Amino acid sequence: QVQLVESGGGLVQTGGSLRLSCQASGRTPSRYAMGWFRQAPGKEREFVATISWSGGSTYFADSVKGRFTISRDNAKNTVYLQMNSLKPEDTAVYYCAIANGYYGGAYFSAPLNYAYWGQGTQVTVSS
């Protein structure tokens, strides 16, 4: 069993910042890329960002590029999503996931390339 627990969501005003965390536990793969996705009401789940096992490769959705950063601390089995300059359209439930590989790049922008998912954390950006 693999567990992923997200935290750090909440309510923030437009232009504000939040930092999401996701800690993995259980029988995780020896090496794995991780990603963040989000889903707004009435919309499909969409890719936000991914990071390789080493942390040396990251890839972002165009909608968040330049505003969000992703990082990880493998000693803590934790991945972070720093979200700056938040907009109302960033409002969604944010999910972290463990990928079916350990390298980075656009390949891991597809949800089908992820094996394990967290329960999500709500982010609401007020205008």
Buried (B, 14 or more C-beta within 10 A) or exposed (E): EBEBBBEBBEEBEEEBEBBBBBBBEEEBBEEBBBBBBBBBEEEEBBBBBBBBBEBEBBBBBEBBEEBBBBBBEEEEBBBBBBBBEBBEEBBBBBBBBBBBBBBBEEBBBEBEBBBBBBEBBEBBBEE
